[in-house]
């Protein structure tokens, strides 16, 4: 069964595409580059920490993907 709480974020910085997946069930946030290389992985986060990171994503221009989209099918 798929976790519906997973959020996918995308943004462009310096001409490069970045993607992030936040999963509250596993308390992790993973950031990928345009070639799906893992740039950053944080686990063991609390829910307030995850929400704060998601707010920072949106402040830097990240867009949240709709919950009915499959991961990375928008590329």
N, C-alpha and C positions, 0 to 999 in steps of 0.2 A: 504494500500500500504506500502510495506516495505521500510525502509530507507537504501539506498545503501551506505551511507557514514559511517555507523557503522563499526568500526574496532575491531577485536578480537585479543588479544595478549595472548600468553601462555609462561610460563617459569618455571624452576625448581630451587629452592633455598633451600639449606639445606635438600635435600631429599623430599621436599614438592612441590606440583604442585600449581601454581598460575595462575589465568586467569584474564584478564581485558577487559572491553568493553568501548570503547570511542565512544560517540555519539555527533557529532557536532551540530545536530539539536536541541537537548535538552541541549547542553553545559555541559554534565556530563561525568565523568569517574568513573567506579565502578570496584573495585578489589575484586575477590573471591578467596577462598582457594579451596582445592581439593574436599571438600564436599559441595561446592557452598554456603558457608556462606559468607556474605558480610563483608569484612574486612575494606574497605575504600570506601566512596562515596563522591565525590566532584561535586558540581553543581555550575552553574553560572560562569563557566570558560570562558575566552576569547579564541578565536581561537589560538593566539600565545602561550598562556599558555598550551592549549591542545597539540599543536605541540611539545612544549618543554618537556612535560611529556612523549609523545610518543618517543621522542629521548632518554630520560632517560631509558625507557623500553628497547629499542634496545641496549643501552650501557650495560645494565645488562644481556643481552643474551636472551631477549624475542623475540619470533618469531611471526610474524603477519600471521594470517590465511588468506587463499584465500577468496575473497569476495563472491564466489559462494557456500561456505560451510554454512550449518546451524549451529547456535550456539551450541558448545560443542558436536557435533557429532563425533569429532575426538577422543574422549576418549573411 
